[in-house]
Amino acid sequence: MDKKITKAKSIKGTLRVPSDKSISHRSVILSSISDGTSIIKNYLKAGDTLTTVDVYRKLGVKIDEEKGLFFVHGVGLKGLKEPEDVLYMGNSGTTTRLTLGVLAGQNIFATLTGDNSLRKRPMKRVLLPLKNMGANVDGRNKGEFLPVAIRGGSLRGIEFFNEKASAQVKSALLLAGLNANRKTTIIEPVMSRDHTERMLKAMGANIKTEFDEGGYRVHLFPSDKLNPIDIDVPADPSSAAFFVAAAVLVPNSEILLKDVLINPTRDGFFRKLKEMGANIEYTNHREQNGEPVADILAKYSPDLKAISVEKREIPSMIDELPLLALVATQAEGETVIKGAEELRVKESDRIKAVVENLKQIGVKVEELPDGMIIKGKQKIKGGIVDSFHDHRIAMAFSILALISEEGIEIKNADCASISYPEFYQHLESLIEK
Ligand code: S3P
C-alpha cells in the first residue's frame, strides 16, 4: 500500500500511542521461562510483538488473550519444548536475538529464519558470545545470517564487552546466563536500554548493576527460577516521537501524549529536541513496574537550532535518528550526526534510506559512513519516497509530509504495522487541514 500525506494546518489533540515494543517483547519472553502465570496488560499488538507470542507458543508456552490481557503460563527456566518446524521470526531482530539467548540453555534443537530484511541482518554478534558460553549454534555465511540452527546445552558464564552497546546482544547473554554454571558479566562503554535488567530484578533474579570508569556493568548469577510478574506496559517513546516531532514542526500545534516510557536509556530524542529549542515538557511523572513514565506535552517550536549528535548519545535515541535528521531540516544551522554506523544494519540501511529519500523530495543532505550532515531551514518540496519496507522510515517521512509544499507519497507505507498498526488513523485524527 502506498500513502500520500499532505500539508497540515496544525496538529492538535491527546493520544495514547501503542505500548512499548522492547518491554512487550521482554514481558512475553521472560514470563515464558518463569515459574507460574504472568498477566500482561497493554501488550503491544503489532507485527513484531505478535511474532514473539507466536514463537513462544511454538516453543510450548500456553499464552491466552482475554479481555485485552495476555496470560503467559511460564514453563520454567529449562522447560521449553522442541519446535516441530522452523521458527519464523518475521521482521523482528529483538525476537530473534533474545530467543537465541533463551534457546542456548535449553536441551532442544531449533532452526530460526526471517523475512528478506531480517535474513540480511548480522547475527554473529550474538552467535559468537553464545558459542563462547558453550552453545552449539551456526548459521548461513559462517554464522553471520539467518537461517540459524541452535542446539542448547550446558553453558558457562562469561565476561563480555558490549562494544556496539546493543541491548539485544546484552539481553541475549543475560537470558543465556540464567542457565549458566557461574556469573555472567556484561560491560558497556555506553549503557544501552536496560529493560531486561529491570524486569529480571522484578522477577527475583540475582542481578547487580553498577557504574565505574569503564562504563556500565551488569552481573547476573545463575538462578533456579524466575517469579511470574504482572506488568502494565507503558506507551512507546519511539512511537510517541513521531507525534512530538509533528507538533514541533507544524505551526499552531499542541499535543499531549499519555503514559510514555521516559527511561533515560530511551528518551534521548526528546532531550535532544529540547536542546534544539523545542517546546516539550514532561508532566505527571511517575513509576510503573520499575520504569519511569510521564505524559509529554509538545508544542510548535519555530526557533529550532542545529545540534551535533555524538557517539555516546546514540544508544538512547538509536531508533529515532532518522526522525531527528528530518526535524534538523527545519533547524537554523547545520546538524551533524556521527558515530551512528549501527543505523546501517537496522530493518533497512537507515542512513541510505534517509539520504536517498531526502534527495527525492528536494532536500540537501550529505551522507557520511557513520551518519549524515543536514542543512537547516530547507523548504520541503515533496514527491515520492520509499519506505524500504522499514516501519520507522515510513512513519518519519509521513511526519515530514505535514510541512511539505506538494505532499509526500510513501511507497509500501503499510510496513508501519510492524510497530504501530494504527499509525495512519491516529495521524489522520490529529491533523487539522
Ligand atoms: C532493541 C534494541 C536496539 C533497537 C531495537 C530494539 C531492543 O537494537 O534498535 O529497535 O529491544 O533490545 P540493538 O540491540 O541492535 O542496538
Residues whose N, C-alpha, C, O or C-beta is under 5 A from the ligand:
A	BS01	S3P	S22 T94 A165 S166 A167 Q168 V169 I318 D319
